[in-house]
Amino acid sequence: MSAVGERLTFKARVRVALADPVLKVAIDRTTGNARTKRAAAIAAWPGFSAARDLGRDIKDHVIAHLDHYLIQFERNAKASGAKIHWACTGPEACDIVVGICRKAGARTVTRSKSMLGEEIGLPHALQEAGIERIETDLAEHIIQLAGDPPSHIVWPALHKTREQVAALFRDHHHNPGTLATIEAMVASARRELRGRFLTADVGISGANFLIADTGAVCTVTNEGNAELTTTPPRVHIVTAGIEKLVPSTAHAMVMLRLLVRSATGAELTQYTTFHCGPKRPGDLDGPAEFHIVLVDGGRTRMLAEGLAEMLRCIRCGACLNHCVVYRQIGGHAYGSTYPGPMGSVLTPMLEGLPRSKDLPHACTLNGQCQEVCPVAIPLPTLLRGWRDRLWRLGLESVSVRQGFALWRFLALRPALYRQASGLAVRMMSWFARDGWIARMPLASGWTRYRDLPRPPGRTFIAQYRRRMRRP
Amino acid sequence: MSDARSTILTAIRAALERRRGGPPMADETTIAAEAERLRARVDATRPDRLGGGPVNAFLKRLVSPAVAATAERVATLGDFPDTVRRYLTAHGLAGSVTLQPHPDLLALDWSEIETHGQPSLDEPVTVGLALGAIAETGTLVFHSGATSPTLFAFLPVHHIVAVEAGRIWSWLEDYADAFAGCAQPRNVNLITGPSGTTDIEGTLVRGAHGPGHLHVVLIGGAVPNSDVAGAPDYATLSERPMGADPPNNSSR
């Protein structure tokens, strides 16, 4: 996707990220804020656990009857005057969107952040078509100026510190002012984008939920940019994954409680809007045309190939904020649209396993992601599933296969295994200073970036035996 | 395009059939019953917010730091123009304000304030009337239409909104249920506080693309004890009965 993503291997991208001290500061500031606020919101909600089970069951219900709900949604959306388009792939979806823009004679489009838009490559497709794209979400505006891909699914500009944002606005904004505070930066972006809202020919948004029984599309924002993007232009285009359905508005409310608390720690986004069809007779504003592009983009394959649980995902980003790997390397190192745990499950399906075989390994299996997931997706299990498939398809590197062969050899010979592990534990202790190992042969891959804790003096089995011998 | 539609639906049905191990797909009645059973589980999962009744819960939530609106109460809608005038004075806002073209608002006496109809791109103040409100989250509800254009809630710097105390739903689902099966407006806008963003370092800043200030004037239901910029003293407010009486749903 990005220039960096195309050129370098995963390991090389990780090295770049780990060597960047500013990136670490940026990641810590936003993910730290997010974790603290989410924890407070969940602590204030005794029903969270039951709501989470319910959210999971609602999504599973929709997925089990996905054909039914898609047809119901299509029928109701059409009745409201919406035009429905279907796309099997990202390029097909882009062609549809560009086609609608061309037919509308569009020179400029405003766009409200949508991860699906990034997934299908819509920014690139619009550029190829010679249509000017104005990103209206603050973070998307920042990365559009910087020429970066998003690094987080909720905070696309998470990799930028406020100092970097100030420098960027100073270079690009017409009337940036002092930019001394984050408030001043937000005000500068508001001034810069204000005029663009009313003059755009087409407004493009994503969808947080598709409401089957009304045909409405739900979007959530805090800035108010979605409504300013979708209301003034003559044409509003929604791109939405086919998994975004919920049965009714009431069911959507349950999902909204889970989504917003998990994403930002707030209870509801400032602007939660249900868009249903084009401008009505008598309406004083709103688009004359309302298009919805329903995109498969690998979702039916997920359903067929054992990843149905991943279709529950509501893109809250909590798994990213709590992932020990994401918090070290940030989003760009993953080299894909979706980073972090949910990304490492999705990307092999969206971009092919051979191209993304490092991602299922970028995980410690500590289970944090599953614990915070508002729809209880078993992310570690799904990542292990990819590892299993990598092994069976013979896609693991020679060194990994040899390592496993050695381990298997030892594991099948318990006495030898105990001797070898006992020796290793003792040897590791020789390299430790004050309880930590800063350098050790064969461990540079770990110790280059952090110390290794000194292991206990004896192996588990040795300690277990000693305890059992005691009266 | 219709090709893509049938390709997608065929792929879904094939995958679901394999998952179910073959039996035919459920009929609409079975699916609806299952959805209803899920809906029935919602109430037990909701955060407990309604102590003190929906009106007080709404106001408390509205002025909490998380929502960050300001609020006051007046006895009748007829008091609204005077409230707006005092708000303008308190905030040093001179000049004309935009008035949402709702007949109930247009019928009021605005002789002391200059008003106009169309909000500009950087409109300082719009004055509006919400369809209702939701107590749980401190949310205002707007349905787009001839008397409630969408942009009135998004273009101004200050948005002053009247809402009637008798039109407060307790929970998000109560609002949804009230309009279940009804024709939907083009836009339903649920508005919870002034606009904001956390896009720079996760820090919440108010006043992004939408209004920077949201002032709610609650009409009726209690003795007014208004103070333009601050929160009323909730302890002294009379309590209204809890949820059981949903607002009437005649569309506004």
Interface residues (C-beta under 8 A of the other chain):
Chain A: A26 R29 T30 T31 G32 N33 A34 K37 A44 W45 P46 G47 A50 A51 L54 D57 I58 H61 A64 H65 L66 D67 H68 L70 I71 S80 H85 W86 A87 C88 E92 I96 T136 D137 L138 A139 I142 W155 A157 L158 K160 T161 R162 V165 I182 E183 M185 V186 A187 A189 R190 L193 R194 G195 F197 L198 D213 T214 G215 A216 N222 E223 G224 N225 E227 L228 T231 P232 I242 P247 S248 T249 A250 H251 A252 M253 V254 L256 R257 T264 A266 E267 L268 T269 Q270 Y271 T272 T273 F274 H275 C276 G277 P278 K279 R280 G282 D283 L284 D285 G286 L294 D296 T300 R301 L303 A304 A308
Chain B: M1 S2 A4 R5 T7 I8 L9 A11 I12 R13 A14 A15 L16 R18 R19 M25 A26 E28 I31 E34 A35 L38 R39 R41 V42 A44 T45 R46 P47 D48 A66 P101 L121 D122 E136 T137 T139 S144 G145 A146 P149 T150 L151 A153 F154 L155 W171 L172 E173 A176 D177 F179 A180 Q184 P185 R186 N187 V188 N189 L190 I191 T192 G193 P194 S195 G196 T197 T198 D199 I200 E201 G202 T203 V205 G207 A208 H209 G210 P211
